[in-house]
């Protein structure tokens, strides 16, 4: 590939990867889709491509649609709840190349772990329209061209997608410093095993999902209710604290655009928990414990100096 073609692709890579991650919810899958697009780009007659950005967005979107079909089959047999892969934020870090542009509130909302999990309920076509429209501001005329559908069909897909996520969509936006204080209170109460303290910050109908992937201990079904969720996370902290000679190191990190709880045991990242909130109460918790899904986050945090590297 000539330098101009390579430069054009590399300039668009963060946007393409951000699109693929929002579509797939997995870092490696997203990067593989973008790499496949690179191979197609390198093999095409670029003189015949009028608009490289539009061409590459269409290619990546359709590669993701194909990958979503097989991903759904895998996720149907997944052990327990399936949650998207958490990605640390922060400018210039490894996570920035995955999350893509986060210049607008819509772009930041669209990488929320909670919203990504909710988008699992959408059809692949609905998800593509929702991501292109909400995260990247595409017009329905342009989306129709990407998906080879009519503009009317694009509008219908978008309306159905919005209806499915509208009930919870705005809860995912981080309310600044108040969000961080809520995470700090949750962390402090969980580590101390303070059940009354935990219950005080949990909504009565709070729901918690934990993704262990069948590789570590985690709830196989959603845990609901203030008392049960408090006991669950106090138990998670207690098991970590009671490991012989283990050093528990909790911290608050920027994950998918919001402050989240990260837990290390003897320097190894063992959990990332992202909270949803309404007012002063936690309404939902998405906790990722599957070590495979924490590999990228551990590497990104280590590269940024926020977690130690492997000893």
N, C-alpha and C positions, 0 to 999 in steps of 0.2 A: 504494500500500500504506500502511496506517495505521502509526503509530509503534510500536504494540505488536507488530504482525506483523513489522516490520523489525527491531525489537530482539530478538525471539525468534530470527529467522534469524541475525542477526549474532552472537548469543551462541553459536550452534551452529556457525558457519562454520569455526573451527579444527578441530573434531572431524570435520566433514564433509570438509574438505580433506585431513585426515590419512587418513581412510578412502579417499578417492578416489586419493590418491598411492600408498598401499599396494596398491591394486587395479591401478593402471595403470603405476606406475613413471615417470611423466612429469609434470612440473610443470604445463605449459600444459594438457595433457589433463585433469589433475585439476581445475584451476581452471575449465576450461570445463564440466566435468560439474557442479560446484557451482553455476556460474552458471545452467546449464539448470535445476537444481533450484530456484534462486531464482525463475526465471520461472514455474515451475509453482506454487510456493508463493504468489507474488503473484496468480496467477490462480485460486486455489482458494477455496472457501468455508471459511474457517478455523474458523468456528463448528462445522462438522461434523467437525473434526479433534480427536479426544479427546486425543492425545498428539503434539505437534509433533515431538519428538525421534524417536520411532519412525517417524512418517510420513516425515520427511526422510531418515532413515537408509535406509529402504526405497527411496525415490525415487533417492537417490544410488547405492546399491548396484546397482540395476537399470540405471541409466544407464551405470554402469561396465561391467556385463556386456555391454551392447550395444556399447560402445566397444572392449572387449577382442576381440570377434569380428573387427572390422575391423583392429584393431592386429595381430592374429596374421597376417593376410594380408600386411600391410606388412612385418612383421618377417621373414617367410619369404624375402623378396627383399632384405633388408638386406645391405649390403656388410660382411662379416665378422661377428664376434660382436656381438650387441645387448646392451648393458648399461643398467640403469636410470639415470636422471638423478641425479647427486649433488646433495645439498642441504646447505648449511652449517647447523650447529646454533647453539645459543646462545640464551638467553632474550631475547625482545623483538625479534629480528631478523626479516628477511624469511623466513628458513628456518623459523622457529617457526610461521608461519601455514600452512606446507605440511606439516611433519612432524606437526603436531597435538600432542595430549598425550603427554608422555614421562615420566609420573609413575611408571610401574612398569617392572621389568626386561623384562617381556613386551612392553610398548609400545616400549621402546628397541630390543629385539632385532628387532622386526617392521619397523623401517625400515633395518636393516642392508642395505647395498648387496649383500652376498653373499646374504642371504636373499631379497631382492627378485629377484635374478637367478635364484635357485633356484626361486622360485615361478612362473617362466615355464614350468616343466615341469608345472604343475598345470592342470587344466581350469578354465575360468572359474568354474564352480559350486564346485569344490574350493577355489579361491583365495578366493572370497567367504566361505565357511564358515570357512576357516582364519583369515582376517583378523578377521572378526567375533568369533570365539571366542578367538583367541590375543591379539590386540591390544586388543580392547575388552571382553572378558569376557562376551560375550553367552551366554545359556543357549540350549541347542538348541531349546527351545520358541519362543524369540524369533526365532532364526535361521530356523526353519521358517516363521514368519510373514513374515519379510522376503523369503524366496525362494519362498514358496508351494509348499513341499514338506512332507512329513511329518517329524515329529521323528526318526523312525527313519532316514529318508533323510539328514537333516542329520548324524546321528551317523556314518553310513557314509561320507559325503563327508569329514567331518573325520578319520576314521580313515585313509582313503586318503591324504589330504593329509599327515598327520603321518608316515605311513610313508615318503613320498617325501622329506621334509626331515629326518627324525629323525637320519640318519647324520651330518649336519653342523650341525644346528641350534645346539647349544650352543657351537660354536667361534666363533660370531659375537659372543658377549657380550664387551665390552671388559674386560680384566683390569687396569683402573686404570693406574697409572703405568708398570707393566711394558710395557704396550701402547705407550705413548708412547716409551719408551726403545728399543723394537724398531724403531719407525718412524724414530727419529732415526738409529739405526745403519744402517738400510737407505738412508736419504737420504744420509748421509755417504759410504758406500761407493760408491753409484751416482754421485754427483757427482765423486768422485775417480777414478772408473774402476777401483776396487779390486776386481777379480774374486775373489781369494781371500776378501776381506772380505765380499763379497756372498754367496758360496757358503757361508760359515760360518754365516750366519743363515737360509739357505734350507733347507727340508726336502728330502730326496732326491727325493720325488715331487711337489714343488711344481708348481702350474699357474698360468699367467698368461693372462688375457684382456685384449685391448686393443681398444677401440671407437673407431675413427676415422671410421666412417660413410661411408667412401669419399671423405672430404674432406681427410684428412691421412694421412700414412704411419702404418700400424699393421699388426700381424700379422693376416692374414685368418683364421687358425685359432689355437686355443689353443696356447700354448708350454708344453711340459712338461719337467720334469727340471731339476735344480739348475744344471748348467752352462749349459744353453740359456737359462734364465730370467735368470741372472746376465749373460750376454752381451747379452741383449735390452735390459735396463734400463741397462746400462753404455753400450750403443749409443745409446739414447734420450738419455741425458745428454750423451754426447759430441757428438751432432749439434747439440744446443742450444748447448753451449759453443763449438762451432766456427763458429757463424754469425758472419759478419763484423760486428764492432762490437756484437754482441748482449750484453745483460746478463742472466745467468741468476740468478733469484731464487727459490730453493726455500724452502718454509716448511711448517710442520705446522699443520693446521687441524682443527677439529671438523667432520667430515662424516658425516652420517647417524648421529650419536651416538657416533662413535669418532674418535680421532686419525688423520689421514690426511695423505698427502703432496700438497702443491699446488705446481705449478711455474709460474712466470711467466717470460716472455722479453720483455724491454723493456716490462715493466709489463702485458703481456697474459697472462691465464691460459691456459695451453696444455695442462695435464694435471692431473687429480686421480687419485691412485692409493690405493685402500683395500686394506689388507692383512688377511688372515686368519692366525691364528696358533694353534699348538698348542704349549704349553710355551714354549720359547725360540726356536722356529723358525717362519718364515713358510711357511704351507702353500698359500696362494693369493694372487694379486694381481688386483684388478679395476681396470684403468686406463682412464679415460675421456679421450679426446683429441678427440673430435668437437666442433668449436667451437660447434655449435648446442646441444649438451647442457651446455656450460660457461657459456652466457650468464647463466642465472639465478644460478649459483654466483658468477660474477664480480660480478654486480650486488649480491648479498647480502653478499659479503665486502667490497666497496667501501663499501656503506652502513654496515657495522659498523666501518669504519676499518681492517680487517685486510688489505685490498688497496687500492691507489690507484684512484681513479676514472679515467675516460677523460681523456686530456690534451687 
